Amino acid sequence: MIAQGNDMFSTIRAKLTAGEPLSLEDGVRLYESPDIHTLGELANIVRERLHGRTAYYNINRHINYSNYCVLRCKFCGFYRALPKETAARNADTIHDDGGYELSLAEVVRRATQAYAGGATEVHIVGGLHPKLPFSYYTDLCARIREACPHLHIKAFTAIEIIHFTRIAKPRLSIAEVLTQLRDAGLGSMPGGGAEIFDDRVHDEAFQNKVGEAEWFEVHRVAHELGIFTNATMLYGHIETPAERIQHLIKLRDHQVESLRSRKAHFNTVIPLSFIPDGSAMAALPGPGGLDDLKTLALSRLMCANIPHIKAFWIMQTPKLAQVSLNWGVDDIDGTVVYYDITKREGEGTTHQELSVDKLKRLIIEADCEPVERDTLYRKIIRDEKTWRIEGEPWSVSYDAAAAHIANNGPVVPLTVANDR
C-alpha cells in the first residue's frame, strides 16, 4: 500500500511540475490518502510557484444587511422568515424571532466607520429579502461610494443577483442588474451561494435555491462585464469527497474560459467549513480539522488556474487558518469585525474580529511574509496619516475619512425589540 501511495504522489508531482490539471480520480485518491503531510507539500508546490512565501490579509468590514430570506436551506442557521404582519417592525432592530433588516443610513454608517478606521473593503451580503426593492441595493452602493470614495464594495452573491432580476420592476436581465450595480459603485462580487455543484446535494440540502447553471451564468456575465468575482464551496455536510472534487473541477473549467475570453475572472476560491449549529442539519458533526486541511490543500491542487486560495478564519478558526498557510493557502482574509451568518468565533456574538497585529502574527509564525492587499490583490501602502494602493496616484487621509463620521455618529448595536 505504501508503494502504491508513493507511486501516486510521484505521478501527481510530475503532473504539477508539468502544469497539467489533476483529474477527478487524482483528487479523490489524494483525499483518501492518510498522508496529510505529502498532500500539504504538493499543495505548496502550486502555492509557492504562484506566491512564494507571501500570505495576504486585508482590513475589511462585513455587513449583513438583513437575515430575512425567502429560502429555507437546511444547512443555514442565519435566515429568518419575514412575518406576515410587518407594519410595526422597525429597521435596525433585532426582533423576538431574531430577524432584522438594516436601513440604508445604518449600512452607510457602518461602512463610513470602517473607512475612517482604514478599511479598504466592505463585504456586503444578506438574505433574499421578500420586500426590499431593487433600488435599496443600488442606493446602498451609491451612498457608500459617495461617503467613502475609495472603499471597495464587494457585495451580493450570485443568488442575490438572481433575486434582484426577479424583484426589479420591470424585470431586468442579469447583465442589466450587474450593470446598474456596477454603475452605482459595486466593485466586485463574493462567491457565496455555490454550496456544492451536484444535483443530489442540491435537491436534499437547498432545493429551493437556484442551482449551478444559474450560479455560473451570473459569474459568466460578471466576468464579461469586467467584474471580478470569487468562488466558494460549502463542504462537510452531506456531500461525498468525489462531489467536492467535481465542484472544484467545475470552477477550474469556468476559469479556463474566463481567462481565455472574458474581461475578468475568479480571484479566489474560499472553501467554507459547514457549521451545523442552528441549522436543520444540526445533528451532523461538521468537518474536523484534518478534513479542513485536506479540503483547503485540494482546492489549491485542483484549481491551479485560480490565483488565490483563502482560509476564511471565521469558518476554519484562526489557528487552523494559520496552519493552512503551509497546506496551499495564501490568504487568511481580514479583520472582518462583524459577521452574523455563522458565530463560531466571538462566543456566539456577531462581533468576530482579528486585529491587524494578530493577523500579521499568525502569518509570520507560519514562516510567511504578511502583505496587506486590497480586494483585487493590489498591495496597500500605509504611513501614519494615509493609505494608498501601490501604483495609484491618490491616497486616503485617515483624518479626512474620519471627518465623514462626524455627521453620522458611531455605529451602535442594533436595538433589541420585544414584539410581543
BAMI-441408 format. One record per residue (C-alpha): residue in one letter; x, y, z. Coordinates in Angstrom, 2 decimals, decimal comma, m for minus. Example, Ala and Ser with C-alpha at 12.3 -4.5 7.8 and 13.67 -1.06 7.14 Angstrom:
BEGIN
<node res="A" u="12,30" v="m4,50" w="7,80"/>
<node res="S" u="13,67" v="m1,06" w="7,14"/>
! end
This chain:
BEGIN
<node res="M" u="0,00" v="0,00" w="0,00"/>
<node res="I" u="2,85" v="2,39" w="0,84"/>
<node res="A" u="4,47" v="1,71" w="m2,52"/>
<node res="Q" u="1,21" v="2,41" w="m4,31"/>
<node res="G" u="0,85" v="5,65" w="m2,34"/>
<node res="N" u="4,36" v="6,74" w="m3,22"/>
<node res="D" u="3,69" v="5,95" w="m6,87"/>
<node res="M" u="0,50" v="8,03" w="m6,78"/>
<node res="F" u="2,29" v="11,00" w="m5,27"/>
<node res="S" u="5,10" v="10,72" w="m7,80"/>
<node res="T" u="2,62" v="10,73" w="m10,68"/>
<node res="I" u="0,78" v="13,73" w="m9,28"/>
<node res="R" u="4,01" v="15,56" w="m8,56"/>
<node res="A" u="5,03" v="15,06" w="m12,19"/>
<node res="K" u="1,69" v="16,48" w="m13,36"/>
<node res="L" u="2,10" v="19,52" w="m11,14"/>
<node res="T" u="5,63" v="20,12" w="m12,36"/>
<node res="A" u="4,42" v="19,93" w="m15,95"/>
<node res="G" u="1,48" v="22,26" w="m15,22"/>
<node res="E" u="m1,11" v="19,58" w="m16,06"/>
<node res="P" u="m4,55" v="19,73" w="m14,37"/>
<node res="L" u="m5,34" v="16,96" w="m11,92"/>
<node res="S" u="m8,21" v="14,59" w="m12,67"/>
<node res="L" u="m11,23" v="13,67" w="m10,55"/>
<node res="E" u="m9,52" v="10,36" w="m9,79"/>
<node res="D" u="m6,35" v="12,18" w="m8,71"/>
<node res="G" u="m8,32" v="14,36" w="m6,34"/>
<node res="V" u="m10,26" v="11,51" w="m4,76"/>
<node res="R" u="m7,12" v="9,44" w="m4,25"/>
<node res="L" u="m5,38" v="12,38" w="m2,61"/>
<node res="Y" u="m8,36" v="12,96" w="m0,33"/>
<node res="E" u="m8,43" v="9,30" w="0,69"/>
<node res="S" u="m4,70" v="9,15" w="1,41"/>
<node res="P" u="m3,75" v="9,28" w="5,12"/>
<node res="D" u="m0,52" v="11,10" w="4,22"/>
<node res="I" u="m1,64" v="14,62" w="5,04"/>
<node res="H" u="1,93" v="15,92" w="5,09"/>
<node res="T" u="2,70" v="14,96" w="1,49"/>
<node res="L" u="m0,66" v="16,42" w="0,46"/>
<node res="G" u="0,37" v="19,72" w="2,04"/>
<node res="E" u="3,77" v="19,55" w="0,36"/>
<node res="L" u="2,14" v="19,04" w="m3,04"/>
<node res="A" u="m0,30" v="21,90" w="m2,47"/>
<node res="N" u="2,62" v="24,14" w="m1,58"/>
<node res="I" u="4,27" v="23,40" w="m4,91"/>
<node res="V" u="1,42" v="25,32" w="m6,54"/>
<node res="R" u="1,18" v="27,92" w="m3,77"/>
<node res="E" u="4,88" v="28,79" w="m3,86"/>
<node res="R" u="5,01" v="28,79" w="m7,65"/>
<node res="L" u="2,31" v="31,49" w="m7,60"/>
<node res="H" u="3,13" v="33,44" w="m4,43"/>
<node res="G" u="6,37" v="32,25" w="m2,86"/>
<node res="R" u="6,04" v="32,67" w="0,91"/>
<node res="T" u="3,73" v="35,69" w="0,68"/>
<node res="A" u="0,48" v="35,49" w="2,66"/>
<node res="Y" u="m2,24" v="38,08" w="2,24"/>
<node res="Y" u="m4,65" v="39,82" w="4,60"/>
<node res="N" u="m6,82" v="42,92" w="4,34"/>
<node res="I" u="m8,59" v="45,45" w="6,50"/>
<node res="N" u="m12,24" v="44,92" w="5,79"/>
<node res="R" u="m15,68" v="45,09" w="7,33"/>
<node res="H" u="m18,53" v="42,66" w="6,77"/>
<node res="I" u="m22,08" v="43,99" w="6,74"/>
<node res="N" u="m25,06" v="41,63" w="6,63"/>
<node res="Y" u="m27,95" v="43,93" w="5,75"/>
<node res="S" u="m30,77" v="41,51" w="6,63"/>
<node res="N" u="m31,36" v="37,90" w="7,62"/>
<node res="Y" u="m34,91" v="37,79" w="6,27"/>
<node res="C" u="m34,94" v="35,32" w="3,39"/>
<node res="V" u="m37,47" v="33,64" w="1,14"/>
<node res="L" u="m35,39" v="30,45" w="1,09"/>
<node res="R" u="m35,31" v="27,67" w="3,70"/>
<node res="C" u="m31,96" v="25,98" w="3,10"/>
<node res="K" u="m31,36" v="23,12" w="5,52"/>
<node res="F" u="m27,71" v="23,97" w="6,11"/>
<node res="C" u="m28,45" v="27,62" w="7,04"/>
<node res="G" u="m28,88" v="28,86" w="10,60"/>
<node res="F" u="m28,82" v="32,51" w="9,52"/>
<node res="Y" u="m32,18" v="33,04" w="7,78"/>
<node res="R" u="m35,45" v="34,16" w="9,33"/>
<node res="A" u="m38,85" v="34,19" w="7,69"/>
<node res="L" u="m40,39" v="37,64" w="7,32"/>
<node res="P" u="m43,64" v="37,64" w="9,34"/>
<node res="K" u="m46,87" v="38,43" w="7,53"/>
<node res="E" u="m47,56" v="41,33" w="9,88"/>
<node res="T" u="m44,61" v="43,65" w="9,38"/>
<node res="A" u="m46,09" v="47,14" w="9,71"/>
<node res="A" u="m44,74" v="47,66" w="13,25"/>
<node res="R" u="m41,34" v="46,09" w="12,64"/>
<node res="N" u="m38,69" v="48,76" w="12,66"/>
<node res="A" u="m35,44" v="48,73" w="10,73"/>
<node res="D" u="m32,18" v="48,50" w="12,71"/>
<node res="T" u="m33,93" v="46,38" w="15,32"/>
<node res="I" u="m33,48" v="42,74" w="16,29"/>
<node res="H" u="m36,96" v="41,34" w="16,86"/>
<node res="D" u="m38,08" v="38,46" w="19,06"/>
<node res="D" u="m37,69" v="35,99" w="16,23"/>
<node res="G" u="m34,11" v="37,12" w="15,66"/>
<node res="G" u="m34,98" v="38,81" w="12,37"/>
<node res="Y" u="m33,64" v="42,20" w="11,34"/>
<node res="E" u="m33,01" v="44,49" w="8,39"/>
<node res="L" u="m30,69" v="47,48" w="8,27"/>
<node res="S" u="m31,73" v="50,87" w="6,97"/>
<node res="L" u="m29,61" v="52,41" w="4,25"/>
<node res="A" u="m28,44" v="55,00" w="6,76"/>
<node res="E" u="m27,20" v="52,25" w="9,08"/>
<node res="V" u="m25,38" v="50,39" w="6,30"/>
<node res="V" u="m23,67" v="53,61" w="5,21"/>
<node res="R" u="m22,85" v="54,48" w="8,83"/>
<node res="R" u="m21,09" v="51,13" w="9,29"/>
<node res="A" u="m19,22" v="51,48" w="6,01"/>
<node res="T" u="m18,16" v="55,01" w="6,93"/>
<node res="Q" u="m16,89" v="53,91" w="10,32"/>
<node res="A" u="m14,84" v="51,18" w="8,66"/>
<node res="Y" u="m13,43" v="53,67" w="6,14"/>
<node res="A" u="m12,47" v="56,07" w="8,90"/>
<node res="G" u="m10,64" v="53,20" w="10,59"/>
<node res="G" u="m8,56" v="52,48" w="7,49"/>
<node res="A" u="m10,62" v="49,70" w="5,88"/>
<node res="T" u="m10,14" v="49,23" w="2,15"/>
<node res="E" u="m13,11" v="46,91" w="1,61"/>
<node res="V" u="m16,67" v="46,47" w="2,74"/>
<node res="H" u="m18,18" v="43,00" w="2,15"/>
<node res="I" u="m21,99" v="43,10" w="1,95"/>
<node res="V" u="m24,37" v="40,14" w="1,66"/>
<node res="G" u="m27,74" v="39,20" w="3,13"/>
<node res="G" u="m30,81" v="37,03" w="2,80"/>
<node res="L" u="m33,21" v="37,21" w="m0,13"/>
<node res="H" u="m35,50" v="39,79" w="1,44"/>
<node res="P" u="m39,05" v="39,48" w="0,08"/>
<node res="K" u="m39,96" v="43,16" w="0,49"/>
<node res="L" u="m36,92" v="45,36" w="m0,16"/>
<node res="P" u="m36,99" v="46,93" w="m3,65"/>
<node res="F" u="m34,10" v="46,71" w="m6,09"/>
<node res="S" u="m33,47" v="50,42" w="m5,54"/>
<node res="Y" u="m32,39" v="49,61" w="m1,95"/>
<node res="Y" u="m29,34" v="47,79" w="m3,33"/>
<node res="T" u="m28,37" v="50,34" w="m5,97"/>
<node res="D" u="m28,84" v="53,15" w="m3,45"/>
<node res="L" u="m26,75" v="51,21" w="m0,95"/>
<node res="C" u="m23,82" v="51,13" w="m3,37"/>
<node res="A" u="m24,24" v="54,73" w="m4,47"/>
<node res="R" u="m24,43" v="56,13" w="m0,96"/>
<node res="I" u="m21,38" v="54,20" w="0,21"/>
<node res="R" u="m19,48" v="55,35" w="m2,85"/>
<node res="E" u="m20,43" v="58,96" w="m2,14"/>
<node res="A" u="m19,43" v="58,79" w="1,53"/>
<node res="C" u="m16,33" v="56,61" w="1,04"/>
<node res="P" u="m14,89" v="57,26" w="m2,44"/>
<node res="H" u="m12,04" v="54,72" w="m2,31"/>
<node res="L" u="m13,71" v="51,99" w="m0,24"/>
<node res="H" u="m14,08" v="48,89" w="m2,43"/>
<node res="I" u="m17,61" v="47,50" w="m2,38"/>
<node res="K" u="m17,59" v="43,71" w="m2,64"/>
<node res="A" u="m21,23" v="42,75" w="m2,47"/>
<node res="F" u="m24,06" v="40,39" w="m3,40"/>
<node res="T" u="m23,78" v="36,71" w="m4,19"/>
<node res="A" u="m24,96" v="35,20" w="m7,45"/>
<node res="I" u="m28,13" v="34,07" w="m5,64"/>
<node res="E" u="m28,86" v="37,64" w="m4,63"/>
<node res="I" u="m28,29" v="38,83" w="m8,20"/>
<node res="I" u="m30,87" v="36,32" w="m9,49"/>
<node res="H" u="m33,26" v="37,56" w="m6,78"/>
<node res="F" u="m32,72" v="41,16" w="m7,93"/>
<node res="T" u="m33,65" v="40,25" w="m11,52"/>
<node res="R" u="m36,98" v="38,98" w="m10,22"/>
<node res="I" u="m37,89" v="41,86" w="m7,90"/>
<node res="A" u="m36,89" v="44,67" w="m10,26"/>
<node res="K" u="m39,83" v="46,47" w="m11,86"/>
<node res="P" u="m39,81" v="45,97" w="m14,75"/>
<node res="R" u="m37,81" v="42,76" w="m14,51"/>
<node res="L" u="m34,18" v="43,02" w="m15,52"/>
<node res="S" u="m31,67" v="40,64" w="m17,03"/>
<node res="I" u="m28,58" v="39,54" w="m15,12"/>
<node res="A" u="m26,47" v="41,87" w="m17,25"/>
<node res="E" u="m28,80" v="44,80" w="m16,59"/>
<node res="V" u="m28,77" v="44,20" w="m12,82"/>
<node res="L" u="m24,99" v="43,91" w="m12,70"/>
<node res="T" u="m24,52" v="46,97" w="m14,91"/>
<node res="Q" u="m26,75" v="49,11" w="m12,70"/>
<node res="L" u="m24,98" v="47,91" w="m9,56"/>
<node res="R" u="m21,55" v="48,48" w="m11,12"/>
<node res="D" u="m22,54" v="51,97" w="m12,21"/>
<node res="A" u="m23,74" v="52,67" w="m8,65"/>
<node res="G" u="m20,40" v="51,63" w="m7,15"/>
<node res="L" u="m20,17" v="47,84" w="m6,97"/>
<node res="G" u="m16,51" v="46,86" w="m7,31"/>
<node res="S" u="m16,56" v="43,06" w="m7,24"/>
<node res="M" u="m18,62" v="40,09" w="m6,04"/>
<node res="P" u="m18,09" v="37,48" w="m3,34"/>
<node res="G" u="m18,53" v="33,82" w="m4,23"/>
<node res="G" u="m21,28" v="32,71" w="m1,86"/>
<node res="G" u="m24,22" v="30,54" w="m2,76"/>
<node res="A" u="m22,23" v="27,94" w="m4,67"/>
<node res="E" u="m22,56" v="25,31" w="m1,91"/>
<node res="I" u="m21,88" v="22,01" w="m3,79"/>
<node res="F" u="m22,42" v="21,73" w="m7,53"/>
<node res="D" u="m24,31" v="18,43" w="m7,57"/>
<node res="D" u="m27,98" v="17,72" w="m8,27"/>
<node res="R" u="m28,32" v="15,16" w="m5,45"/>
<node res="V" u="m26,89" v="17,52" w="m2,84"/>
<node res="H" u="m28,90" v="20,44" w="m4,22"/>
<node res="D" u="m32,19" v="18,56" w="m4,02"/>
<node res="E" u="m31,56" v="17,39" w="m0,47"/>
<node res="A" u="m29,92" v="20,40" w="1,17"/>
<node res="F" u="m31,04" v="23,55" w="m0,68"/>
<node res="Q" u="m33,74" v="22,52" w="m3,14"/>
<node res="N" u="m35,37" v="25,97" w="m3,43"/>
<node res="K" u="m32,12" v="27,78" w="m4,19"/>
<node res="V" u="m31,01" v="28,29" w="m7,79"/>
<node res="G" u="m28,55" v="25,64" w="m8,95"/>
<node res="E" u="m25,15" v="25,59" w="m10,55"/>
<node res="A" u="m26,32" v="26,65" w="m14,01"/>
<node res="E" u="m27,68" v="29,96" w="m12,71"/>
<node res="W" u="m24,71" v="30,48" w="m10,37"/>
<node res="F" u="m22,24" v="30,07" w="m13,22"/>
<node res="E" u="m24,37" v="32,23" w="m15,51"/>
<node res="V" u="m24,16" v="35,16" w="m13,09"/>
<node res="H" u="m20,39" v="34,81" w="m12,79"/>
<node res="R" u="m20,02" v="34,42" w="m16,56"/>
<node res="V" u="m21,89" v="37,66" w="m17,17"/>
<node res="A" u="m19,95" v="39,42" w="m14,40"/>
<node res="H" u="m16,66" v="38,34" w="m15,96"/>
<node res="E" u="m17,80" v="39,50" w="m19,38"/>
<node res="L" u="m18,64" v="42,91" w="m17,88"/>
<node res="G" u="m15,21" v="43,14" w="m16,25"/>
<node res="I" u="m16,44" v="42,48" w="m12,70"/>
<node res="F" u="m14,03" v="40,25" w="m10,77"/>
<node res="T" u="m15,63" v="37,61" w="m8,58"/>
<node res="N" u="m14,75" v="34,84" w="m6,16"/>
<node res="A" u="m15,93" v="31,26" w="m5,68"/>
<node res="T" u="m16,90" v="29,25" w="m2,61"/>
<node res="M" u="m17,60" v="25,65" w="m1,70"/>
<node res="L" u="m19,59" v="24,74" w="1,42"/>
<node res="Y" u="m18,21" v="21,35" w="2,50"/>
<node res="G" u="m18,63" v="18,90" w="5,33"/>
<node res="H" u="m22,38" v="18,21" w="5,32"/>
<node res="I" u="m23,97" v="15,57" w="3,04"/>
<node res="E" u="m21,63" v="15,66" w="0,04"/>
<node res="T" u="m19,08" v="12,96" w="m0,81"/>
<node res="P" u="m15,36" v="13,60" w="m1,41"/>
<node res="A" u="m15,89" v="12,97" w="m5,12"/>
<node res="E" u="m18,64" v="15,61" w="m5,21"/>
<node res="R" u="m16,30" v="18,12" w="m3,58"/>
<node res="I" u="m13,58" v="17,41" w="m6,13"/>
<node res="Q" u="m16,03" v="17,65" w="m9,03"/>
<node res="H" u="m17,20" v="21,03" w="m7,68"/>
<node res="L" u="m13,62" v="22,31" w="m7,80"/>
<node res="I" u="m13,12" v="20,98" w="m11,33"/>
<node res="K" u="m16,21" v="22,87" w="m12,47"/>
<node res="L" u="m14,76" v="26,08" w="m11,03"/>
<node res="R" u="m11,47" v="25,37" w="m12,80"/>
<node res="D" u="m13,23" v="24,75" w="m16,11"/>
<node res="H" u="m15,15" v="28,03" w="m15,84"/>
<node res="Q" u="m11,90" v="29,84" w="m15,09"/>
<node res="V" u="m10,30" v="28,45" w="m18,25"/>
<node res="E" u="m12,89" v="30,21" w="m20,39"/>
<node res="S" u="m12,84" v="33,42" w="m18,36"/>
<node res="L" u="m9,07" v="33,67" w="m18,65"/>
<node res="R" u="m9,30" v="32,96" w="m22,37"/>
<node res="S" u="m12,08" v="35,28" w="m23,50"/>
<node res="R" u="m13,52" v="37,45" w="m20,70"/>
<node res="K" u="m12,52" v="40,76" w="m19,13"/>
<node res="A" u="m12,42" v="39,39" w="m15,57"/>
<node res="H" u="m12,21" v="36,07" w="m13,75"/>
<node res="F" u="m12,27" v="34,35" w="m10,36"/>
<node res="N" u="m9,70" v="35,83" w="m7,97"/>
<node res="T" u="m10,07" v="33,41" w="m5,11"/>
<node res="V" u="m11,51" v="30,06" w="m4,04"/>
<node res="I" u="m12,86" v="30,15" w="m0,49"/>
<node res="P" u="m13,72" v="26,69" w="0,90"/>
<node res="L" u="m16,26" v="27,21" w="3,70"/>
<node res="S" u="m16,40" v="24,70" w="6,55"/>
<node res="F" u="m20,01" v="23,71" w="7,34"/>
<node res="I" u="m21,04" v="24,76" w="10,85"/>
<node res="P" u="m24,18" v="22,80" w="11,75"/>
<node res="D" u="m25,26" v="24,82" w="14,82"/>
<node res="G" u="m28,68" v="26,38" w="14,42"/>
<node res="S" u="m29,45" v="24,73" w="11,09"/>
<node res="A" u="m31,86" v="21,95" w="10,13"/>
<node res="M" u="m28,73" v="19,76" w="9,84"/>
<node res="A" u="m27,62" v="20,42" w="13,42"/>
<node res="A" u="m27,33" v="16,66" w="14,06"/>
<node res="L" u="m24,42" v="16,40" w="11,62"/>
<node res="P" u="m20,92" v="16,68" w="13,11"/>
<node res="G" u="m19,43" v="19,03" w="10,52"/>
<node res="P" u="m15,87" v="18,64" w="9,24"/>
<node res="G" u="m12,90" v="18,18" w="11,55"/>
<node res="G" u="m9,51" v="19,83" w="11,38"/>
<node res="L" u="m7,90" v="17,21" w="9,15"/>
<node res="D" u="m10,85" v="17,41" w="6,78"/>
<node res="D" u="m10,43" v="21,19" w="6,67"/>
<node res="L" u="m6,74" v="20,91" w="5,83"/>
<node res="K" u="m7,33" v="18,29" w="3,15"/>
<node res="T" u="m10,04" v="20,36" w="1,51"/>
<node res="L" u="m8,00" v="23,56" w="1,52"/>
<node res="A" u="m4,98" v="21,75" w="0,06"/>
<node res="L" u="m7,09" v="20,03" w="m2,58"/>
<node res="S" u="m8,66" v="23,35" w="m3,56"/>
<node res="R" u="m5,16" v="24,64" w="m4,32"/>
<node res="L" u="m4,24" v="21,49" w="m6,26"/>
<node res="M" u="m7,44" v="21,18" w="m8,28"/>
<node res="C" u="m7,78" v="24,91" w="m9,10"/>
<node res="A" u="m4,24" v="25,83" w="m10,07"/>
<node res="N" u="m5,57" v="28,41" w="m12,57"/>
<node res="I" u="m7,38" v="30,43" w="m9,87"/>
<node res="P" u="m4,79" v="32,73" w="m8,30"/>
<node res="H" u="m5,65" v="32,54" w="m4,61"/>
<node res="I" u="m6,95" v="30,09" w="m2,01"/>
<node res="K" u="m8,39" v="31,64" w="1,13"/>
<node res="A" u="m8,85" v="30,09" w="4,55"/>
<node res="F" u="m11,67" v="32,22" w="5,94"/>
<node res="W" u="m10,66" v="32,23" w="9,61"/>
<node res="I" u="m14,25" v="32,77" w="10,70"/>
<node res="M" u="m15,12" v="29,30" w="9,39"/>
<node res="Q" u="m11,90" v="27,33" w="9,89"/>
<node res="T" u="m10,73" v="29,19" w="13,06"/>
<node res="P" u="m7,62" v="31,41" w="13,19"/>
<node res="K" u="m5,35" v="28,59" w="14,36"/>
<node res="L" u="m6,24" v="26,23" w="11,53"/>
<node res="A" u="m6,10" v="29,09" w="9,01"/>
<node res="Q" u="m2,55" v="29,67" w="10,21"/>
<node res="V" u="m1,59" v="26,01" w="9,72"/>
<node res="S" u="m3,18" v="26,02" w="6,26"/>
<node res="L" u="m0,61" v="28,59" w="5,08"/>
<node res="N" u="1,66" v="25,56" w="4,70"/>
<node res="W" u="m1,05" v="23,47" w="3,01"/>
<node res="G" u="m1,56" v="25,55" w="m0,13"/>
<node res="V" u="m3,37" v="28,58" w="1,29"/>
<node res="D" u="m2,04" v="32,10" w="0,66"/>
<node res="D" u="m4,81" v="34,28" w="2,18"/>
<node res="I" u="m6,48" v="34,27" w="5,60"/>
<node res="D" u="m8,97" v="37,12" w="4,89"/>
<node res="G" u="m9,09" v="40,20" w="7,06"/>
<node res="T" u="m10,27" v="41,98" w="10,16"/>
<node res="V" u="m13,98" v="41,17" w="9,40"/>
<node res="V" u="m15,20" v="42,85" w="12,67"/>
<node res="Y" u="m18,87" v="41,81" w="12,47"/>
<node res="Y" u="m20,20" v="38,60" w="10,93"/>
<node res="D" u="m23,72" v="37,34" w="11,50"/>
<node res="I" u="m24,03" v="34,30" w="9,22"/>
<node res="T" u="m22,11" v="31,92" w="11,50"/>
<node res="K" u="m20,89" v="32,52" w="15,04"/>
<node res="R" u="m18,06" v="30,07" w="15,68"/>
<node res="E" u="m15,81" v="32,89" w="16,93"/>
<node res="G" u="m16,85" v="35,73" w="19,23"/>
<node res="E" u="m18,57" v="33,43" w="21,78"/>
<node res="G" u="m21,79" v="33,31" w="19,77"/>
<node res="T" u="m21,96" v="37,04" w="19,02"/>
<node res="T" u="m21,77" v="38,89" w="15,74"/>
<node res="H" u="m18,58" v="40,66" w="16,88"/>
<node res="Q" u="m15,89" v="38,47" w="15,32"/>
<node res="E" u="m12,70" v="40,42" w="14,78"/>
<node res="L" u="m8,96" v="39,94" w="14,39"/>
<node res="S" u="m6,66" v="42,92" w="14,68"/>
<node res="V" u="m4,03" v="43,65" w="12,05"/>
<node res="D" u="m1,32" v="42,78" w="14,58"/>
<node res="K" u="m2,94" v="39,40" w="15,21"/>
<node res="L" u="m3,31" v="38,67" w="11,50"/>
<node res="K" u="0,32" v="39,55" w="10,86"/>
<node res="R" u="1,50" v="37,48" w="13,81"/>
<node res="L" u="m0,39" v="34,42" w="12,58"/>
<node res="I" u="1,25" v="34,82" w="9,17"/>
<node res="I" u="4,78" v="35,42" w="10,49"/>
<node res="E" u="4,57" v="32,44" w="12,85"/>
<node res="A" u="3,73" v="30,29" w="9,81"/>
<node res="D" u="7,04" v="31,42" w="8,25"/>
<node res="C" u="5,31" v="33,61" w="5,67"/>
<node res="E" u="5,63" v="37,26" w="4,74"/>
<node res="P" u="2,46" v="39,27" w="5,52"/>
<node res="V" u="1,28" v="41,58" w="2,74"/>
<node res="E" u="m1,76" v="43,80" w="3,10"/>
<node res="R" u="m3,82" v="43,70" w="m0,08"/>
<node res="D" u="m6,89" v="45,38" w="m1,45"/>
<node res="T" u="m9,83" v="43,36" w="m2,75"/>
<node res="L" u="m8,15" v="42,80" w="m6,12"/>
<node res="Y" u="m4,84" v="41,76" w="m4,53"/>
<node res="R" u="m3,00" v="45,01" w="m5,11"/>
<node res="K" u="m0,53" v="45,92" w="m2,37"/>
<node res="I" u="m1,60" v="48,54" w="0,17"/>
<node res="I" u="0,98" v="51,14" w="1,24"/>
<node res="R" u="0,37" v="52,84" w="4,61"/>
<node res="D" u="2,02" v="55,52" w="6,70"/>
<node res="E" u="0,86" v="57,26" w="9,86"/>
<node res="K" u="m1,63" v="59,52" w="8,08"/>
<node res="T" u="m2,63" v="57,87" w="4,78"/>
<node res="W" u="m3,08" v="54,66" w="2,84"/>
<node res="R" u="m2,98" v="54,04" w="m0,89"/>
<node res="I" u="m2,88" v="51,25" w="m3,45"/>
<node res="E" u="0,61" v="50,70" w="m4,80"/>
<node res="G" u="0,92" v="52,40" w="m8,19"/>
<node res="E" u="m2,15" v="54,63" w="m7,76"/>
<node res="P" u="m1,71" v="58,44" w="m7,72"/>
<node res="W" u="m4,29" v="59,04" w="m4,97"/>
<node res="S" u="m4,20" v="58,37" w="m1,24"/>
<node res="V" u="m6,78" v="58,31" w="1,55"/>
<node res="S" u="m6,19" v="60,51" w="4,60"/>
<node res="Y" u="m7,32" v="58,99" w="7,89"/>
<node res="D" u="m8,28" v="62,45" w="9,12"/>
<node res="A" u="m10,39" v="63,18" w="6,04"/>
<node res="A" u="m12,09" v="59,77" w="6,24"/>
<node res="A" u="m12,78" v="60,24" w="9,94"/>
<node res="A" u="m14,43" v="63,57" w="9,16"/>
<node res="H" u="m17,19" v="61,71" w="7,30"/>
<node res="I" u="m18,29" v="60,11" w="10,54"/>
<node res="A" u="m18,79" v="63,41" w="12,34"/>
<node res="N" u="m22,21" v="63,97" w="10,81"/>
<node res="N" u="m23,33" v="60,36" w="11,19"/>
<node res="G" u="m22,14" v="59,29" w="14,62"/>
<node res="P" u="m20,54" v="55,98" w="15,58"/>
<node res="V" u="m22,05" v="52,58" w="14,86"/>
<node res="V" u="m24,25" v="51,42" w="17,71"/>
<node res="P" u="m25,63" v="47,93" w="18,41"/>
<node res="L" u="m28,98" v="47,07" w="16,92"/>
<node res="T" u="m31,94" v="47,77" w="19,14"/>
<node res="V" u="m33,45" v="44,66" w="20,69"/>
<node res="A" u="m37,23" v="44,81" w="20,49"/>
<node res="N" u="m39,96" v="42,96" w="22,30"/>
<node res="D" u="m42,63" v="42,27" w="19,68"/>
<node res="R" u="m45,00" v="40,51" w="21,97"/>
! end
